[in-house]
Amino acid sequence: MPKHHAPDQSRQIRHRKVVVCFLVLLAPWVTSAETPGIGLIYTADQAERLDAKNRDALDEYRRAIEENGGRVIVIAPTQSLDVVVEALAQCDGLLVPGGIDVDPMFYGEPRYEYLEKTDAELDALEFRALRYAADHGLPVLGICRGHQLLNVFGGGSLIQDIPTQHTADENVGHRGGTKRHPISIVEDSILHAIFRVTRIVVNTYHHQAVKQLAPGFIVSARTDDGIVEGIERPGQRFVVGVQFHPEKMRDDAPGFNAIYARFVAEAARAKLRKVPTSRTGNQE
């Protein structure tokens, strides 16, 4: 495979076949109504549009989940605590998507002059969901903002604005969506096991990034200018964050589907491990 291209498609096709076989093996135990539930966190505005106009701002995430055998469970700040608790109780995995900046009060720093829009209520909801996932052994996938939030939740901090707070010899363009740049993936990481390469080209939508890595996490990928593009928490539970948006690249580069296939498969395994319990979800 060329050094800077997307993961080898034939390998990813084989990977998809493995996932399909895995889901087929689950069939005697898991009905269509019992496919793994993936909690997907919406902002208040996104949830209101979804309810009122059936416009799903997170459709690309939804399709990535559903096309790999999962079902979406909506979690949003517009829901009452009881509804959030019930939604979390149905989750077998948690996906924290991209979005606005994380409020620096959650990692003990003042607001930088180039900090953009934040939503402390959304941050708090996502922290609650991450706490639930940690307490109940659920797999977690963080994308862009979700990747950053994973780091903050774990006790790390963020670069609040890459253009003015990060310097490097290499000039890597961040943000913009249409931009692409290569990243290096650490061997023996979960990300390497998923993509089976050490260099891939990814998209970029962010102006914030991981600064101080959270205790217990490792860096699994970086750009050539040193920005963290992947983190994970070693252990039995799948906890992975990526700075790029694989759901936006699946159509043009199908190999990027592999991260969603692995995540939903982990949620299916988590579902099988569950035993009937009384789960209140009132985790602080």
C-alpha positions, 0 to 999 in steps of 0.5 A: 500500500502507498505510504500516505493512502487510506488503509488497504481496501482488500484488508478492510473488506476481509475485516468487514467479512469477519464482523459480519460473521461475528454478527451472524454467530450472535444471531441465535441470541440477539434479535433485530430488536436487541442489536447493540445500542449505541448512545449518541450524544446530541446537542440541544439544537440537534435534538430539537431539529431531530424531533421537530423536523426529522433532520438528523445533524448526526446522520453520518454517525448514525449511518456508520453505526447502523450499517455496522449492526448497531442501533442509535440511542439518542442522548441529549441535554433536552431530556430529563434526568430520568430519560437520560438515565433510562437511555444510558441503561439501554446502551451497550456502547457510547459514541461522543461525536464532534462539535464545539469547544470544551469549556476549559473550566473542566480542566482548570484553565481560564478561557483563552481569547481565541476559545470559541463557543462552549456549552457547559451543559453539554459537557456535563451531560457527556461527562455523566455518560462517560462516567456511566460507561466507565462504571458499566464497562461499556466501549467508548469511541470519541470523535474530534471533540469527543476525542478531546473530551475523553482526554479532559474527562480522564484528567488531561487538558487541551490546547485551546487554539492550535494556530496561536498556541502550538508551534512546530517545524512542520507546517500542517494545516488543521481545520477546514474540512477539505484539508487532508494530512498524514498521521503516524500510527503507533504500532501495537495500538488498537488503532494500528490493529484496526487500520493495519498501517502506520501512516494514513491520510485523514481529514481535519476539522479542529482548532483544539487538541490534546495538550496534557495527556490524561493519566492511564491513556497512551497516544496512538497517533500524531501528525507530523507537527506533533498534534495528537490524533489518537488516544486510547486507554489500555485495558480490557475495555475499548476506549479510543479517541481520534481527532479526525472524522472517519464517518466522513471518509467511509464513502470515498475510502471504505477502509475508514469504516473499520473503526466503526465496525470494530466499535460496534463489534465491541458493543455487541460483545459488551451486550453479551457480557451483561447480566440482569441487574438493577441499574439506576444510572445515577452516577456522579 
